[in-house]
Amino acid sequence: MRTARRYLAKEIYRTSAVVLLALVSLFTFFALIEELDNVGSKFTLGNLFYLESLATPSRLYDLLPIGLLIGAILALASLAQRHELVVLRVSGVSGMRLLFTLWLITIPLVGGAFLLSEFITPAAEIKSSEANLELLGKGGGGRLRSGYWFKEKSDQDETRVINIQTLQTGGSVEDIVLYEFNPDRSLKAFSEADTGRFDGSELILNSVTRLEIDDDALGALADATPPERALISKHQTDTRRLSTTLTAERLMARVLTPELMSISTLLDYISHLQDNQIEADRQLVALWRKFAYPFTLLVMITIAAPISFMQSRRGGVGGKVFIGILLGVGFFMVNQLALNVGMLTRLPPWLTALGPNVGVWLMALGIFLLMENQHRVKRIRYKFGAGRVR
């Protein structure tokens, strides 16, 4: 069986690699065509190729399950067409043992998917975001028209809201607006700064204009008489050092897609959000999906098994590959739909992330067992049918 397992692994790895190469190349080509409008004197064609090369690990991360599904179907269907699987079956290998062999073959891919998910893709995504900020002046996710918004608690149990208009590489920021609130949520001060940068646990602001609001401003404004003193005082300083829970890494985490962050970065960012009483449901779902991602490959190989083991007279290799593509796209759509529905209905994050995988895996396993025991099922149906006839 070891020889057969090596042979199956070789066929599945080879065809899956070819399919993945074709899919990644196709999506990269479409992305290049879409971004050609940005090419000019400042953004050259070399910059475009550099950005697309950085996006390759993210595309591989997204396409790996579908590539494995199509590659496994193609490899197993070709083996079935050449009757090599029949030779395995008649030599005493049961269907469940063959399925277990396919799961063993997938384990190295699961390990590779974990490395891709935890190390390669997050590093490439950070580099890609920094390159986008430097070359195109945009960083993607989490940005509103008014910029990026952050909320945190200060040392005096006051609330601080930071608005950053522009992110730069290396943790530098531009056009910063700072709102400081008292514990009773009344506005205490309003500050503007031209530029800033993160230094450890401090945000260093440059060219700061600060407006401080008097504590008795509400009471003074409630009276119909003019106040005896100014309710707002204006201060201008060249530099202000602000102690903050934000860091350059957490700032960049706001830009990244949660699924493309590493688990350690996700845990740190979720902790930051929860400490500042900010919703972290999206990040929690992404964390569970990170854990479920390697299991998705086992789901794909389980889906491929019953399709590939169908007899050739029920459809050629091309038909099985077409079915595999439909199933792969359908699984992707169900997974994305489950994410949106789970966020809207506030389902538990583990259920939103694991539900589609477990459901599809059980369905594929049930179909495989039904095909494996189809003769026994026919005998049972015939027995009960004959009994009703009598």
LUMLUM-834843 format. One line per field, with one value per residue: residue in three letters; x, y, z of N, C-alpha, C in turn. Coordinates in steps of 0.02 Angstrom, whole numbers, m for minus. Example, Ala and Ser with C-alpha at 12.3 -4.5 7.8 and 13.67 -1.06 7.14 Angstrom:
2
code: Ala,Ser
n_east: 660,642
n_north: m284,m112
n_up: 390,354
ca_east: 615,684
ca_north: m225,m53
ca_up: 390,357
c_east: 660,645
c_north: m165,2
c_up: 390,394
***
This chain:
390
code: Met,Arg,Thr,Ala,Arg,Arg,Tyr,Leu,Ala,Lys,Glu,Ile,Tyr,Arg,Thr,Ser,Ala,Val,Val,Leu,Leu,Ala,Leu,Val,Ser,Leu,Phe,Thr,Phe,Phe,Ala,Leu,Ile,Glu,Glu,Leu,Asp,Asn,Val,Gly,Ser,Lys,Phe,Thr,Leu,Gly,Asn,Leu,Phe,Tyr,Leu,Glu,Ser,Leu,Ala,Thr,Pro,Ser,Arg,Leu,Tyr,Asp,Leu,Leu,Pro,Ile,Gly,Leu,Leu,Ile,Gly,Ala,Ile,Leu,Ala,Leu,Ala,Ser,Leu,Ala,Gln,Arg,His,Glu,Leu,Val,Val,Leu,Arg,Val,Ser,Gly,Val,Ser,Gly,Met,Arg,Leu,Leu,Phe,Thr,Leu,Trp,Leu,Ile,Thr,Ile,Pro,Leu,Val,Gly,Gly,Ala,Phe,Leu,Leu,Ser,Glu,Phe,Ile,Thr,Pro,Ala,Ala,Glu,Ile,Lys,Ser,Ser,Glu,Ala,Asn,Leu,Glu,Leu,Leu,Gly,Lys,Gly,Gly,Gly,Gly,Arg,Leu,Arg,Ser,Gly,Tyr,Trp,Phe,Lys,Glu,Lys,Ser,Asp,Gln,Asp,Glu,Thr,Arg,Val,Ile,Asn,Ile,Gln,Thr,Leu,Gln,Thr,Gly,Gly,Ser,Val,Glu,Asp,Ile,Val,Leu,Tyr,Glu,Phe,Asn,Pro,Asp,Arg,Ser,Leu,Lys,Ala,Phe,Ser,Glu,Ala,Asp,Thr,Gly,Arg,Phe,Asp,Gly,Ser,Glu,Leu,Ile,Leu,Asn,Ser,Val,Thr,Arg,Leu,Glu,Ile,Asp,Asp,Asp,Ala,Leu,Gly,Ala,Leu,Ala,Asp,Ala,Thr,Pro,Pro,Glu,Arg,Ala,Leu,Ile,Ser,Lys,His,Gln,Thr,Asp,Thr,Arg,Arg,Leu,Ser,Thr,Thr,Leu,Thr,Ala,Glu,Arg,Leu,Met,Ala,Arg,Val,Leu,Thr,Pro,Glu,Leu,Met,Ser,Ile,Ser,Thr,Leu,Leu,Asp,Tyr,Ile,Ser,His,Leu,Gln,Asp,Asn,Gln,Ile,Glu,Ala,Asp,Arg,Gln,Leu,Val,Ala,Leu,Trp,Arg,Lys,Phe,Ala,Tyr,Pro,Phe,Thr,Leu,Leu,Val,Met,Ile,Thr,Ile,Ala,Ala,Pro,Ile,Ser,Phe,Met,Gln,Ser,Arg,Arg,Gly,Gly,Val,Gly,Gly,Lys,Val,Phe,Ile,Gly,Ile,Leu,Leu,Gly,Val,Gly,Phe,Phe,Met,Val,Asn,Gln,Leu,Ala,Leu,Asn,Val,Gly,Met,Leu,Thr,Arg,Leu,Pro,Pro,Trp,Leu,Thr,Ala,Leu,Gly,Pro,Asn,Val,Gly,Val,Trp,Leu,Met,Ala,Leu,Gly,Ile,Phe,Leu,Leu,Met,Glu,Asn,Gln,His,Arg,Val,Lys,Arg,Ile,Arg,Tyr,Lys,Phe,Gly,Ala,Gly,Arg,Val,Arg
n_east: 41,104,178,74,17,118,121,m9,0,100,36,m74,m13,60,m36,m115,m24,m3,m132,m148,m45,m95,m216,m172,m91,m187,m274,m182,m149,m273,m280,m169,m211,m319,m257,m182,m219,m168,m36,95,198,244,205,267,279,360,341,209,219,295,206,107,178,199,69,47,64,m54,m154,m124,m154,m293,m334,m287,m370,m470,m389,m330,m444,m487,m369,m356,m473,m448,m331,m372,m482,m419,m341,m444,m501,m401,m411,m334,m370,m464,m384,m323,m436,m480,m373,m393,m407,m510,m646,m652,m524,m451,m497,m449,m314,m304,m328,m213,m119,m149,m105,34,9,m80,7,92,m2,m29,94,98,m16,14,140,202,101,49,169,197,81,90,205,151,47,122,195,92,48,161,182,57,m15,m120,m201,m298,m408,m528,m530,m615,m701,m662,m542,m441,m502,m481,m506,m477,m435,m372,m239,m300,m427,m500,m579,m514,m512,m442,m408,m340,m281,m193,m89,82,232,328,265,234,126,2,m87,m168,m302,m360,m470,m519,m602,m694,m724,m864,m902,m902,m832,m663,m541,m473,m368,m250,m130,7,97,155,228,257,334,380,275,223,152,217,184,189,198,80,m84,m185,m341,m413,m551,m647,m690,m811,m885,m1008,m1102,m1083,m1123,m1254,m1314,m1388,m1306,m1154,m997,m874,m741,m633,m692,m625,m460,m314,m173,m11,112,274,306,226,216,127,57,4,m101,m94,8,135,119,m13,m78,m53,m120,m251,m264,m245,m325,m422,m415,m293,m197,m74,m95,m46,m39,m173,m229,m169,m223,m359,m364,m328,m438,m545,m506,m526,m661,m717,m801,m758,m799,m785,m647,m635,m707,m625,m511,m553,m577,m449,m399,m480,m441,m333,m406,m497,m436,m439,m576,m593,m524,m604,m722,m680,m660,m785,m831,m726,m717,m823,m892,m820,m912,m1013,m976,m845,m672,m667,m799,m806,m708,m769,m881,m812,m758,m876,m920,m814,m821,m951,m935,m848,m934,m1035,m961,m924,m1051,m1095,m1009,m1054,m1190,m1173,m1111,m1213,m1319,m1259,m1203,m1113,m935,m856,m950,m989,m869,m830,m944,m986,m878,m880,m1011,m1010,m908,m963,m1071,m1006,m937,m1044,m1102,m997,m991,m1116,m1101,m1001,m1067,m1168,m1216,m1258,m1358,m1447,m1484,m1552,m1656,m1718,m1756,m1849,m1938,m1980,m2044,m2154,m2222,m2268
n_north: m60,57,88,112,223,318,329,378,500,564,582,662,775,823,854,945,1048,1093,1139,1239,1327,1368,1431,1534,1607,1647,1729,1826,1882,1942,2035,2115,2172,2246,2342,2418,2545,2628,2645,2755,2903,2911,2791,2651,2518,2420,2439,2396,2259,2221,2242,2149,2031,2027,2005,1875,1765,1785,1760,1627,1574,1593,1515,1387,1281,1260,1230,1110,1030,1023,972,848,783,775,696,576,538,513,403,314,301,236,117,92,116,19,m94,m76,m90,m222,m287,m292,m174,m73,47,143,131,177,309,352,344,447,555,547,579,711,773,826,935,1006,1045,1127,1223,1282,1343,1433,1508,1563,1622,1656,1720,1827,1905,1940,2012,2121,2184,2211,2301,2408,2441,2481,2593,2674,2684,2704,2776,2728,2617,2523,2412,2457,2595,2748,2884,2992,2950,2846,2777,2768,2707,2724,2696,2815,2846,2909,2858,2914,2940,2922,2973,2943,3009,2971,3030,2993,2855,2808,2723,2625,2659,2794,2937,3053,3209,3212,3200,3229,3181,3210,3146,3172,3067,3071,3076,3201,3324,3358,3406,3459,3416,3448,3386,3396,3294,3132,2998,2828,2775,2649,2631,2756,2897,3013,3176,3306,3484,3535,3586,3631,3633,3671,3638,3720,3654,3699,3733,3687,3724,3862,3895,3861,3962,4122,4228,4314,4226,4247,4219,4155,4010,3919,3876,3903,3814,3798,3687,3623,3487,3343,3213,3070,2952,2792,2651,2607,2542,2533,2410,2373,2475,2446,2326,2365,2397,2278,2131,2031,1887,1869,1898,1850,1724,1763,1903,1931,1891,1986,2105,2083,2080,2212,2280,2231,2275,2409,2416,2394,2327,2162,2058,2026,2003,1896,1795,1784,1734,1605,1554,1550,1444,1345,1337,1246,1125,1137,1087,949,934,965,859,754,785,768,630,544,593,565,426,380,278,270,267,346,474,571,621,759,800,769,855,976,968,969,1100,1175,1133,1180,1321,1338,1299,1400,1511,1476,1476,1611,1668,1615,1683,1817,1803,1753,1863,1957,1899,1876,1752,1626,1645,1527,1440,1506,1502,1365,1295,1285,1206,1086,1044,1023,928,818,792,757,645,562,540,472,355,304,275,180,76,42,m74,m152,m67,m75,m208,m207,m119,m195,m305,m253,m203,m320,m379,m295,m320,m450
n_up: 0,27,m86,m177,m115,m129,m266,m295,m225,m298,m423,m387,m328,m436,m537,m466,m443,m573,m605,m507,m545,m668,m630,m541,m629,m722,m645,m605,m727,m762,m658,m689,m810,m762,m681,m767,m801,m704,m732,m763,m768,m636,m580,m633,m758,m706,m569,m561,m594,m484,m376,m410,m400,m262,m225,m260,m162,m86,m180,m207,m81,m79,m188,m170,m106,m208,m316,m271,m265,m402,m459,m391,m432,m569,m571,m505,m583,m705,m668,m638,m764,m832,m769,m659,m528,m514,m511,m387,m305,m327,m277,m145,m74,17,m5,98,150,44,39,163,134,41,126,205,108,92,206,206,121,201,304,227,188,311,341,233,263,389,389,259,177,265,281,147,120,206,153,27,59,113,m1,m86,m16,m30,m170,m232,m142,m67,47,59,145,274,267,274,190,263,316,424,574,750,914,1088,1262,1379,1500,1608,1617,1518,1359,1197,1030,876,720,567,419,316,288,300,248,365,483,489,488,423,432,558,671,833,957,1121,1260,1411,1559,1570,1440,1379,1271,1287,1231,1074,942,811,696,584,541,598,695,749,896,978,1114,1098,1015,914,881,761,734,806,841,972,1049,1197,1298,1418,1580,1633,1525,1471,1571,1569,1441,1450,1522,1494,1492,1445,1453,1584,1559,1430,1348,1275,1249,1153,1096,1029,977,934,944,1010,1124,1135,1238,1193,1151,1024,894,766,704,740,678,544,541,534,403,334,264,371,362,302,392,516,645,771,756,734,857,943,890,908,1047,1073,1017,1096,1224,1210,1196,1068,928,884,806,670,660,750,685,573,636,677,551,503,579,526,395,350,368,266,153,173,162,27,m37,3,m62,m191,m201,m215,m339,m427,m422,m492,m622,m787,m889,m848,m869,m939,m909,m928,m900,m763,m711,m741,m657,m536,m539,m531,m404,m325,m344,m298,m163,m119,m132,m42,76,85,90,211,297,284,323,451,514,505,576,695,733,828,816,791,737,620,549,545,512,367,316,394,366,224,217,287,203,82,128,162,35,m26,54,23,m113,m101,m39,m125,m185,m77,m31,m138,m128,m6,m37,m138,m63,29,m63,m129,m22,m3,m121,m105
ca_east: 0,148,194,14,8,167,99,m67,24,136,m12,m115,30,80,m93,m136,25,m17,m195,m135,m6,m139,m263,m136,m70,m246,m297,m131,m157,m332,m262,m125,m253,m360,m216,m142,m238,m129,33,112,267,263,192,291,259,398,305,149,241,317,147,73,218,184,0,44,48,m124,m194,m113,m192,m365,m348,m261,m422,m501,m338,m324,m504,m485,m313,m370,m523,m415,m286,m408,m523,m375,m324,m503,m510,m350,m427,m284,m406,m496,m333,m317,m495,m482,m318,m415,m410,m579,m656,m634,m452,m427,m511,m401,m250,m307,m320,m142,m83,m164,m73,88,m21,m107,64,113,m53,m20,152,76,m65,38,203,217,49,50,228,188,26,117,247,108,13,171,211,34,50,216,178,m9,m44,m181,m185,m351,m462,m540,m525,m674,m684,m629,m480,m442,m525,m460,m532,m441,m439,m310,m219,m345,m493,m534,m584,m477,m527,m389,m423,m279,m302,m147,m38,143,272,369,227,224,57,m7,m153,m197,m350,m366,m526,m511,m665,m694,m760,m936,m908,m901,m770,m613,m492,m471,m301,m232,m59,22,128,168,259,252,397,361,207,209,139,250,149,228,158,17,m129,m228,m394,m437,m617,m654,m735,m876,m911,m1079,m1140,m1079,m1164,m1325,m1339,m1400,m1258,m1088,m950,m824,m676,m636,m708,m579,m392,m278,m102,26,177,308,305,189,223,63,58,m53,m99,m82,77,139,92,m86,m100,m53,m171,m314,m265,m244,m383,m410,m396,m224,m152,m53,m135,m21,m60,m245,m242,m149,m270,m423,m356,m330,m508,m586,m486,m554,m733,m733,m823,m705,m831,m755,m581,m644,m725,m564,m466,m579,m568,m379,m393,m517,m415,m303,m457,m532,m404,m468,m644,m587,m505,m662,m770,m653,m661,m842,m836,m674,m727,m879,m870,m808,m970,m1057,m949,m773,m632,m687,m861,m792,m673,m819,m919,m768,m755,m940,m922,m767,m850,m1008,m910,m823,m991,m1068,m918,m930,m1119,m1097,m975,m1099,m1249,m1151,m1099,m1277,m1361,m1218,m1192,m1047,m883,m835,m1001,m984,m808,m824,m1007,m985,m829,m905,m1071,m992,m869,m1009,m1110,m964,m923,m1105,m1109,m946,m1013,m1173,m1074,m963,m1113,m1227,m1244,m1294,m1419,m1492,m1512,m1601,m1716,m1752,m1787,m1910,m1986,m2010,m2089,m2217,m2259,m2303
ca_north: 0,116,104,142,290,363,341,423,566,594,603,718,834,848,886,1003,1101,1121,1176,1299,1372,1396,1476,1593,1645,1677,1784,1878,1916,1986,2091,2160,2209,2294,2395,2453,2616,2666,2652,2822,2924,2896,2719,2619,2449,2380,2442,2354,2189,2211,2235,2086,1976,2025,1980,1805,1721,1793,1724,1556,1559,1589,1466,1321,1229,1245,1196,1041,994,1008,929,781,753,760,639,514,519,483,336,271,288,186,58,80,113,m47,m141,m68,m116,m296,m315,m295,m107,m50,117,184,132,221,377,367,356,515,602,547,616,783,801,873,997,1043,1078,1182,1275,1318,1388,1486,1550,1594,1658,1684,1767,1890,1945,1969,2060,2183,2215,2237,2361,2461,2462,2518,2659,2713,2695,2727,2819,2699,2557,2472,2399,2493,2667,2785,2946,3038,2921,2789,2798,2724,2727,2692,2726,2845,2827,2939,2830,2956,2910,2958,2952,2967,3006,2977,3037,2960,2811,2804,2665,2631,2683,2866,2957,3123,3239,3178,3237,3194,3203,3184,3151,3160,3005,3079,3079,3269,3338,3392,3442,3443,3430,3433,3382,3386,3229,3095,2932,2786,2757,2604,2642,2828,2929,3079,3221,3366,3543,3519,3639,3599,3675,3644,3662,3729,3605,3730,3761,3671,3766,3932,3903,3853,4027,4171,4283,4300,4199,4294,4203,4115,3940,3879,3902,3875,3805,3771,3659,3590,3415,3316,3141,3044,2881,2761,2578,2593,2532,2530,2345,2376,2522,2409,2274,2395,2399,2211,2088,1990,1819,1867,1913,1791,1712,1805,1972,1933,1889,2050,2156,2070,2102,2286,2302,2215,2318,2476,2408,2399,2262,2122,1998,2010,1975,1831,1748,1773,1690,1537,1532,1532,1376,1299,1337,1181,1074,1144,1043,882,937,963,792,712,798,740,557,513,613,531,354,362,240,312,270,398,539,570,662,829,811,768,917,1030,962,992,1173,1200,1122,1225,1388,1336,1298,1467,1556,1458,1498,1684,1683,1599,1737,1875,1787,1748,1930,1993,1868,1870,1683,1617,1645,1460,1411,1540,1481,1292,1266,1262,1153,1024,1023,996,868,764,777,719,579,523,519,421,293,279,245,121,23,46,m141,m170,m27,m103,m271,m190,m92,m250,m348,m221,m198,m386,m392,m259,m353,m508
ca_up: 0,28,m156,m207,m86,m161,m335,m292,m204,m354,m473,m360,m320,m502,m571,m426,m456,m640,m600,m468,m586,m719,m597,m517,m688,m752,m602,m608,m792,m757,m613,m726,m857,m725,m651,m818,m803,m655,m756,m787,m756,m567,m567,m694,m769,m659,m505,m566,m588,m415,m334,m426,m372,m191,m217,m279,m106,m66,m229,m194,m21,m96,m241,m153,m100,m272,m357,m248,m285,m474,m473,m367,m476,m633,m562,m489,m640,m754,m643,m646,m835,m851,m729,m607,m464,m512,m489,m315,m271,m331,m237,m76,m43,22,m21,155,156,m9,61,216,100,13,182,223,56,99,267,190,95,259,335,184,192,374,332,188,297,450,382,193,155,304,265,81,122,237,102,m26,85,117,m70,m111,16,m57,m242,m253,m90,m39,84,57,191,335,259,255,154,311,339,470,641,804,979,1142,1329,1402,1568,1658,1603,1469,1292,1145,961,831,649,527,350,270,316,262,266,426,540,486,473,405,442,616,713,897,1000,1189,1295,1483,1575,1558,1367,1354,1235,1328,1190,1002,919,742,684,513,532,659,687,808,927,1033,1138,1095,951,914,835,742,715,839,864,1022,1077,1261,1316,1490,1611,1647,1463,1463,1616,1547,1381,1467,1545,1440,1501,1416,1503,1609,1531,1369,1361,1236,1245,1096,1108,971,995,879,953,1067,1132,1160,1257,1159,1143,954,871,693,683,745,627,481,546,513,330,306,268,431,346,278,448,553,705,826,743,744,930,971,868,941,1116,1072,1005,1154,1279,1198,1188,998,902,854,779,605,673,782,631,533,675,671,481,497,605,483,326,331,364,202,104,183,134,m46,m60,15,m116,m254,m202,m248,m410,m466,m422,m536,m680,m845,m933,m822,m885,m948,m864,m936,m862,m691,m694,m742,m594,m483,m541,m504,m332,m294,m344,m252,m94,m105,m124,21,130,90,113,283,332,286,363,521,540,512,628,755,753,859,765,774,694,555,514,538,488,297,306,423,330,158,228,304,143,36,157,155,m35,m38,86,m15,m174,m82,m18,m167,m197,m17,m29,m188,m102,45,m71,m171,m12,54,m119,m138,33,m14,m175,m76
c_east: 43,166,135,3,56,146,40,m45,59,88,m52,m74,46,22,m117,m89,12,m80,m185,m96,m49,m187,m229,m115,m130,m270,m246,m136,m217,m317,m216,m164,m293,m320,m175,m158,m196,m57,43,184,290,255,208,266,297,367,244,167,264,257,111,113,207,114,m6,31,m25,m170,m185,m152,m266,m380,m325,m316,m453,m452,m329,m384,m501,m428,m325,m422,m490,m370,m323,m452,m480,m354,m383,m514,m460,m357,m375,m316,m442,m447,m323,m376,m497,m425,m333,m417,m482,m584,m636,m559,m421,m439,m464,m332,m248,m300,m246,m100,m92,m127,m13,63,m50,m50,89,63,m47,39,134,30,m35,100,210,166,47,110,221,133,49,161,204,72,61,189,153,32,103,207,112,m43,m108,m163,m241,m397,m466,m538,m592,m652,m646,m564,m491,m459,m505,m487,m493,m453,m371,m296,m267,m417,m534,m533,m550,m495,m476,m412,m359,m300,m259,m98,22,181,312,332,218,152,56,m79,m191,m244,m363,m423,m517,m575,m655,m730,m835,m952,m916,m833,m724,m565,m496,m403,m293,m156,m46,49,138,202,255,322,381,288,188,196,167,217,191,180,87,m19,m181,m277,m421,m502,m623,m704,m805,m908,m985,m1122,m1140,m1122,m1238,m1355,m1347,m1351,m1191,m1041,m898,m755,m686,m647,m661,m512,m354,m203,m71,95,208,303,264,196,161,69,m5,m45,m89,m7,76,110,15,m116,m104,m105,m239,m321,m273,m312,m373,m387,m323,m174,m131,m95,m112,m42,m134,m262,m225,m200,m338,m420,m359,m401,m551,m569,m516,m628,m755,m751,m765,m734,m798,m687,m585,m663,m664,m515,m489,m570,m494,m366,m425,m486,m379,m354,m495,m501,m428,m540,m641,m571,m562,m715,m745,m661,m723,m850,m787,m686,m786,m852,m866,m869,m1021,m1030,m873,m738,m653,m750,m849,m755,m722,m861,m877,m762,m819,m943,m874,m793,m910,m987,m884,m881,m1028,m1027,m923,m999,m1126,m1064,m1022,m1160,m1231,m1139,m1165,m1319,m1324,m1214,m1124,m993,m861,m885,m999,m925,m807,m886,m1005,m937,m854,m965,m1054,m951,m914,m1051,m1069,m949,m984,m1115,m1058,m966,m1072,m1150,m1037,m1008,m1175,m1258,m1284,m1360,m1470,m1524,m1565,m1665,m1754,m1788,m1852,m1961,m2019,m2059,m2155,m2259,m2298,m2362
c_north: 63,138,138,213,340,379,388,494,601,621,664,781,865,885,948,1062,1134,1164,1241,1350,1406,1447,1540,1637,1681,1737,1841,1917,1964,2047,2141,2203,2263,2354,2434,2527,2659,2679,2722,2838,2907,2822,2681,2547,2402,2380,2398,2280,2173,2201,2169,2026,1970,1997,1906,1758,1726,1756,1648,1533,1550,1531,1395,1268,1210,1209,1124,1000,974,961,857,746,732,699,574,491,487,412,288,253,236,121,42,78,46,m100,m137,m100,m192,m327,m314,m229,m84,24,163,187,177,294,398,380,426,567,605,586,691,814,845,939,1039,1080,1137,1240,1315,1366,1447,1535,1591,1637,1693,1737,1830,1934,1979,2022,2125,2220,2247,2300,2420,2487,2501,2588,2703,2732,2725,2773,2793,2633,2507,2473,2444,2568,2696,2847,2994,3009,2861,2814,2745,2753,2690,2729,2755,2824,2853,2916,2876,2920,2954,2929,2984,2956,3019,2978,2995,2918,2810,2741,2678,2659,2758,2882,3032,3144,3202,3226,3196,3224,3170,3199,3137,3094,3010,3089,3150,3284,3381,3434,3416,3463,3411,3432,3367,3316,3196,3029,2895,2768,2714,2614,2716,2849,2999,3122,3283,3421,3535,3584,3607,3651,3640,3677,3664,3678,3633,3757,3748,3715,3839,3944,3895,3918,4074,4229,4265,4274,4252,4281,4160,4041,3893,3913,3865,3872,3775,3748,3625,3514,3397,3241,3115,2970,2847,2686,2559,2584,2531,2465,2345,2424,2486,2354,2300,2394,2329,2177,2039,1919,1813,1887,1848,1784,1756,1878,1980,1934,1956,2104,2146,2093,2178,2311,2289,2259,2388,2474,2422,2330,2226,2058,1977,1977,1906,1777,1732,1727,1618,1510,1516,1461,1325,1291,1272,1124,1077,1099,971,879,930,893,742,723,766,665,528,532,573,456,332,325,285,318,323,468,536,615,735,845,813,831,976,1028,986,1068,1203,1191,1169,1296,1391,1336,1366,1515,1541,1483,1574,1704,1669,1654,1797,1863,1783,1815,1967,1965,1857,1798,1677,1613,1575,1426,1442,1515,1406,1261,1242,1204,1086,998,991,932,808,744,736,650,534,497,464,354,262,245,180,62,21,m23,m166,m131,m54,m167,m256,m163,m148,m294,m317,m214,m264,m401,m357,m291,m412,m486
c_up: 0,m43,m190,m180,m118,m232,m338,m274,m261,m406,m449,m353,m388,m536,m532,m437,m523,m638,m563,m508,m639,m687,m574,m576,m719,m710,m601,m673,m790,m713,m648,m775,m821,m699,m703,m821,m756,m678,m785,m773,m685,m550,m631,m700,m723,m589,m505,m559,m517,m368,m346,m401,m297,m177,m233,m220,m84,m115,m220,m133,m37,m143,m224,m144,m166,m318,m337,m269,m358,m490,m450,m411,m542,m627,m550,m546,m695,m733,m651,m719,m861,m811,m677,m537,m457,m488,m414,m278,m271,m293,m162,m39,m42,5,36,164,103,9,117,187,70,68,204,171,65,158,252,161,150,295,293,185,256,370,286,223,353,439,314,173,198,288,197,81,154,187,47,m3,89,47,m100,m81,m15,m130,m265,m202,m62,m6,87,116,251,328,237,214,199,338,384,540,692,870,1033,1207,1348,1473,1621,1648,1558,1401,1241,1077,915,759,610,454,303,309,270,284,329,485,542,463,457,418,497,653,775,937,1068,1228,1370,1498,1565,1484,1340,1324,1279,1286,1118,976,846,736,610,501,600,644,753,831,988,1051,1137,1022,954,860,823,718,741,857,909,1048,1139,1280,1392,1519,1624,1583,1454,1507,1595,1486,1395,1492,1485,1443,1470,1470,1522,1579,1468,1385,1323,1234,1190,1111,1045,994,934,883,1015,1067,1168,1176,1230,1157,1070,941,795,666,686,694,559,482,525,437,300,311,326,415,323,331,481,617,763,818,755,819,962,952,900,1014,1121,1063,1066,1214,1273,1181,1116,972,867,823,713,614,706,731,589,570,670,600,468,523,559,414,308,325,298,149,111,156,58,m71,m48,m38,m181,m258,m236,m321,m452,m472,m464,m597,m742,m890,m909,m837,m890,m898,m868,m898,m787,m669,m694,m678,m536,m480,m512,m429,m295,m289,m297,m179,m74,m92,m58,81,140,114,187,324,339,330,437,552,550,569,693,780,787,805,743,727,624,515,498,507,416,286,332,385,263,166,244,243,94,62,153,84,m52,m8,49,m79,m158,m66,m62,m180,m137,m12,m79,m162,m49,13,m106,m121,14,m1,m131,m83,24,m69,m149,m34
***
